[in-house]
Amino acid sequence: MRVYDSIGDLVTWYLEDVKITFEYDSDGKVKQQIQWKKGQIEIRSRFRYKVDERGNWIERYKSLNYPNVTNAPVRPDEWIEVSTVYRETEYYY
C-alpha cells in the first residue's frame, strides 16, 4: 500500500512487514528515506543534491546509516556514501 500527501508525494510505502517513509525538501526532492521493520529503523538513507543554474538537480548523492543493526560492519552513528547519480538536463530556446 502507498500513502501520498496532499501534493502527490509518496510519504509512506508498506511492503509486507516493511514500512518505508519519505521526507522531502522545500523543492520537492527526497531528502530522507527511512526503512522500518518490526517497529525499528533498519536503514536510513539521506540524499544531497547538486543543482544547475535553473535549480534542476544534476547530481544526487546517497548516504546510508544502519542505526539498529548490530552485525553490520559499520557503527550505528556512521553514514556511508554509497552512490552518486548524474542527470543530464537539456534546455531548448
PyMOL CGO cylinders between C-alpha atoms (Angstrom):
from pymol import cmd
from pymol.cgo import CYLINDER

trace = [
    CYLINDER, 0.00, 0.00, 0.00, 1.22, 3.51, -0.81, 0.3, 1, 1, 1, 1, 1, 1,
    CYLINDER, 1.22, 3.51, -0.81, 0.23, 6.72, 1.01, 0.3, 1, 1, 1, 1, 1, 1,
    CYLINDER, 0.23, 6.72, 1.01, 0.58, 10.13, -0.66, 0.3, 1, 1, 1, 1, 1, 1,
    CYLINDER, 0.58, 10.13, -0.66, 0.39, 13.65, 0.78, 0.3, 1, 1, 1, 1, 1, 1,
    CYLINDER, 0.39, 13.65, 0.78, -1.87, 16.44, -0.48, 0.3, 1, 1, 1, 1, 1, 1,
    CYLINDER, -1.87, 16.44, -0.48, 0.54, 17.45, -3.27, 0.3, 1, 1, 1, 1, 1, 1,
    CYLINDER, 0.54, 17.45, -3.27, 1.07, 13.91, -4.55, 0.3, 1, 1, 1, 1, 1, 1,
    CYLINDER, 1.07, 13.91, -4.55, 4.38, 12.99, -2.92, 0.3, 1, 1, 1, 1, 1, 1,
    CYLINDER, 4.38, 12.99, -2.92, 4.78, 9.41, -1.70, 0.3, 1, 1, 1, 1, 1, 1,
    CYLINDER, 4.78, 9.41, -1.70, 5.16, 9.65, 2.10, 0.3, 1, 1, 1, 1, 1, 1,
    CYLINDER, 5.16, 9.65, 2.10, 4.73, 6.04, 3.25, 0.3, 1, 1, 1, 1, 1, 1,
    CYLINDER, 4.73, 6.04, 3.25, 5.07, 2.73, 1.44, 0.3, 1, 1, 1, 1, 1, 1,
    CYLINDER, 5.07, 2.73, 1.44, 4.12, -0.58, 3.08, 0.3, 1, 1, 1, 1, 1, 1,
    CYLINDER, 4.12, -0.58, 3.08, 5.71, -3.74, 1.66, 0.3, 1, 1, 1, 1, 1, 1,
    CYLINDER, 5.71, -3.74, 1.66, 4.62, -6.80, 3.66, 0.3, 1, 1, 1, 1, 1, 1,
    CYLINDER, 4.62, -6.80, 3.66, 6.35, -6.31, 7.06, 0.3, 1, 1, 1, 1, 1, 1,
    CYLINDER, 6.35, -6.31, 7.06, 8.46, -3.32, 5.90, 0.3, 1, 1, 1, 1, 1, 1,
    CYLINDER, 8.46, -3.32, 5.90, 7.41, 0.33, 6.15, 0.3, 1, 1, 1, 1, 1, 1,
    CYLINDER, 7.41, 0.33, 6.15, 9.31, 3.00, 4.20, 0.3, 1, 1, 1, 1, 1, 1,
    CYLINDER, 9.31, 3.00, 4.20, 8.80, 6.70, 4.93, 0.3, 1, 1, 1, 1, 1, 1,
    CYLINDER, 8.80, 6.70, 4.93, 9.94, 9.62, 2.78, 0.3, 1, 1, 1, 1, 1, 1,
    CYLINDER, 9.94, 9.62, 2.78, 10.75, 13.24, 3.69, 0.3, 1, 1, 1, 1, 1, 1,
    CYLINDER, 10.75, 13.24, 3.69, 11.09, 16.00, 1.08, 0.3, 1, 1, 1, 1, 1, 1,
    CYLINDER, 11.09, 16.00, 1.08, 12.89, 19.33, 0.95, 0.3, 1, 1, 1, 1, 1, 1,
    CYLINDER, 12.89, 19.33, 0.95, 11.19, 22.61, 0.04, 0.3, 1, 1, 1, 1, 1, 1,
    CYLINDER, 11.19, 22.61, 0.04, 11.91, 21.97, -3.66, 0.3, 1, 1, 1, 1, 1, 1,
    CYLINDER, 11.91, 21.97, -3.66, 10.18, 18.57, -3.63, 0.3, 1, 1, 1, 1, 1, 1,
    CYLINDER, 10.18, 18.57, -3.63, 13.33, 16.42, -3.74, 0.3, 1, 1, 1, 1, 1, 1,
    CYLINDER, 13.33, 16.42, -3.74, 13.59, 13.40, -1.41, 0.3, 1, 1, 1, 1, 1, 1,
    CYLINDER, 13.59, 13.40, -1.41, 15.93, 14.36, 1.43, 0.3, 1, 1, 1, 1, 1, 1,
    CYLINDER, 15.93, 14.36, 1.43, 15.50, 11.30, 3.64, 0.3, 1, 1, 1, 1, 1, 1,
    CYLINDER, 15.50, 11.30, 3.64, 14.07, 7.80, 3.38, 0.3, 1, 1, 1, 1, 1, 1,
    CYLINDER, 14.07, 7.80, 3.38, 13.67, 5.56, 6.42, 0.3, 1, 1, 1, 1, 1, 1,
    CYLINDER, 13.67, 5.56, 6.42, 13.03, 1.83, 6.26, 0.3, 1, 1, 1, 1, 1, 1,
    CYLINDER, 13.03, 1.83, 6.26, 11.33, 0.25, 9.28, 0.3, 1, 1, 1, 1, 1, 1,
    CYLINDER, 11.33, 0.25, 9.28, 10.97, -3.42, 10.14, 0.3, 1, 1, 1, 1, 1, 1,
    CYLINDER, 10.97, -3.42, 10.14, 9.13, -4.71, 13.23, 0.3, 1, 1, 1, 1, 1, 1,
    CYLINDER, 9.13, -4.71, 13.23, 8.83, -1.15, 14.54, 0.3, 1, 1, 1, 1, 1, 1,
    CYLINDER, 8.83, -1.15, 14.54, 12.58, -0.44, 14.44, 0.3, 1, 1, 1, 1, 1, 1,
    CYLINDER, 12.58, -0.44, 14.44, 14.56, 1.65, 12.00, 0.3, 1, 1, 1, 1, 1, 1,
    CYLINDER, 14.56, 1.65, 12.00, 16.52, -0.71, 9.80, 0.3, 1, 1, 1, 1, 1, 1,
    CYLINDER, 16.52, -0.71, 9.80, 18.09, 1.64, 7.24, 0.3, 1, 1, 1, 1, 1, 1,
    CYLINDER, 18.09, 1.64, 7.24, 18.17, 5.42, 6.87, 0.3, 1, 1, 1, 1, 1, 1,
    CYLINDER, 18.17, 5.42, 6.87, 19.02, 6.99, 3.51, 0.3, 1, 1, 1, 1, 1, 1,
    CYLINDER, 19.02, 6.99, 3.51, 19.88, 10.66, 3.10, 0.3, 1, 1, 1, 1, 1, 1,
    CYLINDER, 19.88, 10.66, 3.10, 20.18, 12.49, -0.18, 0.3, 1, 1, 1, 1, 1, 1,
    CYLINDER, 20.18, 12.49, -0.18, 22.19, 15.58, -1.12, 0.3, 1, 1, 1, 1, 1, 1,
    CYLINDER, 22.19, 15.58, -1.12, 21.85, 17.31, -4.48, 0.3, 1, 1, 1, 1, 1, 1,
    CYLINDER, 21.85, 17.31, -4.48, 23.92, 19.49, -6.76, 0.3, 1, 1, 1, 1, 1, 1,
    CYLINDER, 23.92, 19.49, -6.76, 21.72, 21.76, -8.89, 0.3, 1, 1, 1, 1, 1, 1,
    CYLINDER, 21.72, 21.76, -8.89, 22.29, 23.67, -12.11, 0.3, 1, 1, 1, 1, 1, 1,
    CYLINDER, 22.29, 23.67, -12.11, 21.71, 27.37, -12.74, 0.3, 1, 1, 1, 1, 1, 1,
    CYLINDER, 21.71, 27.37, -12.74, 17.97, 26.74, -13.21, 0.3, 1, 1, 1, 1, 1, 1,
    CYLINDER, 17.97, 26.74, -13.21, 17.53, 24.80, -9.98, 0.3, 1, 1, 1, 1, 1, 1,
    CYLINDER, 17.53, 24.80, -9.98, 17.26, 21.32, -11.53, 0.3, 1, 1, 1, 1, 1, 1,
    CYLINDER, 17.26, 21.32, -11.53, 19.29, 18.64, -9.81, 0.3, 1, 1, 1, 1, 1, 1,
    CYLINDER, 19.29, 18.64, -9.81, 22.15, 17.26, -11.87, 0.3, 1, 1, 1, 1, 1, 1,
    CYLINDER, 22.15, 17.26, -11.87, 23.88, 15.11, -9.21, 0.3, 1, 1, 1, 1, 1, 1,
    CYLINDER, 23.88, 15.11, -9.21, 22.34, 13.17, -6.33, 0.3, 1, 1, 1, 1, 1, 1,
    CYLINDER, 22.34, 13.17, -6.33, 24.47, 11.71, -3.54, 0.3, 1, 1, 1, 1, 1, 1,
    CYLINDER, 24.47, 11.71, -3.54, 23.05, 8.92, -1.36, 0.3, 1, 1, 1, 1, 1, 1,
    CYLINDER, 23.05, 8.92, -1.36, 24.34, 8.05, 2.12, 0.3, 1, 1, 1, 1, 1, 1,
    CYLINDER, 24.34, 8.05, 2.12, 23.19, 5.12, 4.29, 0.3, 1, 1, 1, 1, 1, 1,
    CYLINDER, 23.19, 5.12, 4.29, 23.04, 4.57, 8.04, 0.3, 1, 1, 1, 1, 1, 1,
    CYLINDER, 23.04, 4.57, 8.04, 22.18, 1.37, 9.93, 0.3, 1, 1, 1, 1, 1, 1,
    CYLINDER, 22.18, 1.37, 9.93, 21.26, 2.61, 13.44, 0.3, 1, 1, 1, 1, 1, 1,
    CYLINDER, 21.26, 2.61, 13.44, 19.96, -0.65, 14.95, 0.3, 1, 1, 1, 1, 1, 1,
    CYLINDER, 19.96, -0.65, 14.95, 21.86, -3.36, 13.11, 0.3, 1, 1, 1, 1, 1, 1,
    CYLINDER, 21.86, -3.36, 13.11, 24.37, -4.99, 15.43, 0.3, 1, 1, 1, 1, 1, 1,
    CYLINDER, 24.37, -4.99, 15.43, 26.05, -7.24, 12.86, 0.3, 1, 1, 1, 1, 1, 1,
    CYLINDER, 26.05, -7.24, 12.86, 26.75, -4.55, 10.26, 0.3, 1, 1, 1, 1, 1, 1,
    CYLINDER, 26.75, -4.55, 10.26, 30.41, -3.70, 9.51, 0.3, 1, 1, 1, 1, 1, 1,
    CYLINDER, 30.41, -3.70, 9.51, 29.72, -0.05, 10.39, 0.3, 1, 1, 1, 1, 1, 1,
    CYLINDER, 29.72, -0.05, 10.39, 28.96, 1.84, 13.60, 0.3, 1, 1, 1, 1, 1, 1,
    CYLINDER, 28.96, 1.84, 13.60, 25.31, 2.81, 14.29, 0.3, 1, 1, 1, 1, 1, 1,
    CYLINDER, 25.31, 2.81, 14.29, 26.20, 6.54, 14.11, 0.3, 1, 1, 1, 1, 1, 1,
    CYLINDER, 26.20, 6.54, 14.11, 28.19, 6.25, 10.87, 0.3, 1, 1, 1, 1, 1, 1,
    CYLINDER, 28.19, 6.25, 10.87, 26.93, 7.43, 7.46, 0.3, 1, 1, 1, 1, 1, 1,
    CYLINDER, 26.93, 7.43, 7.46, 28.35, 5.81, 4.32, 0.3, 1, 1, 1, 1, 1, 1,
    CYLINDER, 28.35, 5.81, 4.32, 28.13, 7.48, 0.92, 0.3, 1, 1, 1, 1, 1, 1,
    CYLINDER, 28.13, 7.48, 0.92, 27.05, 4.68, -1.39, 0.3, 1, 1, 1, 1, 1, 1,
    CYLINDER, 27.05, 4.68, -1.39, 26.08, 6.16, -4.73, 0.3, 1, 1, 1, 1, 1, 1,
    CYLINDER, 26.08, 6.16, -4.73, 26.07, 9.18, -7.00, 0.3, 1, 1, 1, 1, 1, 1,
    CYLINDER, 26.07, 9.18, -7.00, 23.52, 9.62, -9.78, 0.3, 1, 1, 1, 1, 1, 1,
    CYLINDER, 23.52, 9.62, -9.78, 24.30, 12.03, -12.63, 0.3, 1, 1, 1, 1, 1, 1,
    CYLINDER, 24.30, 12.03, -12.63, 21.45, 13.54, -14.58, 0.3, 1, 1, 1, 1, 1, 1,
    CYLINDER, 21.45, 13.54, -14.58, 21.65, 15.48, -17.83, 0.3, 1, 1, 1, 1, 1, 1,
    CYLINDER, 21.65, 15.48, -17.83, 19.13, 18.21, -18.46, 0.3, 1, 1, 1, 1, 1, 1,
    CYLINDER, 19.13, 18.21, -18.46, 18.68, 19.80, -21.89, 0.3, 1, 1, 1, 1, 1, 1,
    CYLINDER, 18.68, 19.80, -21.89, 17.17, 23.22, -22.42, 0.3, 1, 1, 1, 1, 1, 1,
    CYLINDER, 17.17, 23.22, -22.42, 15.73, 24.42, -25.71, 0.3, 1, 1, 1, 1, 1, 1,
    CYLINDER, 15.73, 24.42, -25.71, 15.44, 28.11, -26.53, 0.3, 1, 1, 1, 1, 1, 1,
]
cmd.load_cgo(trace, "trace")
